[in-house]
């Protein structure tokens, strides 16, 4: 499916080849490459943060295209899934 707004949240069943059935959501179109100047990447933080993560070997997987950098929507969604924080149950106190 072609999505005009890659940065919006979609129901999981509207994303082609969605591998995020556990979460039930996907932010990035899994069939798209996002160059570093794509506004949709702002959801992850400023360009400088992504560049810093790349230089330290952290953050989402990326693809080198000559001197340019791109991110696979699938890799971005998978990385975001690993960032999910589950709050402690309400019955437990710290």
C-alpha positions in Angstrom: 0.0 0.0 0.0 1.2 3.5 -0.8 1.1 5.8 2.2 1.3 9.6 1.7 2.1 10.4 5.3 4.8 8.0 6.5 5.0 9.5 9.9 1.4 8.8 10.9 0.2 5.9 13.0 -1.7 3.2 11.1 -3.6 0.1 12.2 -1.3 -2.9 11.8 -3.6 -4.5 9.2 -3.1 -1.6 6.8 0.6 -2.1 6.5 1.8 -4.5 3.9 3.9 -7.4 5.2 3.6 -6.2 8.8 5.8 -8.1 11.1 4.7 -6.3 14.3 1.6 -8.4 15.2 2.7 -8.4 18.8 2.4 -4.7 19.2 -0.4 -4.2 16.7 1.0 -1.0 15.2 3.6 0.3 12.8 4.8 3.9 12.5 7.0 3.5 9.4 6.0 2.0 6.1 7.8 -1.3 6.0 8.3 -1.2 2.2 10.0 2.2 2.1 13.5 3.5 2.6 13.8 6.7 4.6 16.7 9.0 3.8 18.1 11.1 6.7 16.3 14.2 5.5 12.9 12.6 5.5 10.6 14.4 8.0 9.1 11.1 9.2 12.5 10.4 11.0 11.8 13.4 13.3 9.8 10.9 15.4 13.1 9.4 16.4 14.8 12.6 17.3 16.8 15.3 15.6 19.2 14.5 12.7 22.2 15.0 15.0 20.9 12.3 17.4 20.6 9.8 14.6 24.1 10.7 13.4 25.5 10.3 16.9 23.9 6.9 17.3 25.4 5.8 14.0 28.9 6.9 15.0 28.6 4.9 18.2 27.0 1.8 16.6 23.7 2.4 18.4 20.2 3.1 17.2 18.3 1.5 14.3 20.1 -0.4 11.6 21.0 1.8 8.6 22.0 1.4 5.0 24.9 3.3 3.3 24.1 4.5 -0.2 27.4 6.0 -1.3 27.7 9.0 1.0 24.0 9.0 1.9 22.3 7.1 4.7 18.9 5.5 4.6 16.8 3.5 7.0 14.4 0.7 6.1 10.9 1.1 7.5 11.0 -2.5 8.6 14.2 -2.0 10.6 12.9 1.2 12.1 9.7 -0.5 13.3 11.7 -3.5 14.7 14.0 -1.1 16.5 11.1 0.8 18.0 9.6 -2.5 19.2 12.8 -3.1 21.2 12.4 0.3 22.9 9.0 -0.6 24.4 9.0 -0.1 28.2 6.5 -2.0 30.2 5.5 -0.1 33.4 5.4 -2.0 36.7 2.0 -3.4 37.6 -0.1 -1.0 39.7 -0.1 -3.3 42.7 3.7 -3.1 43.1 5.3 -0.1 44.7 8.9 0.9 44.1 
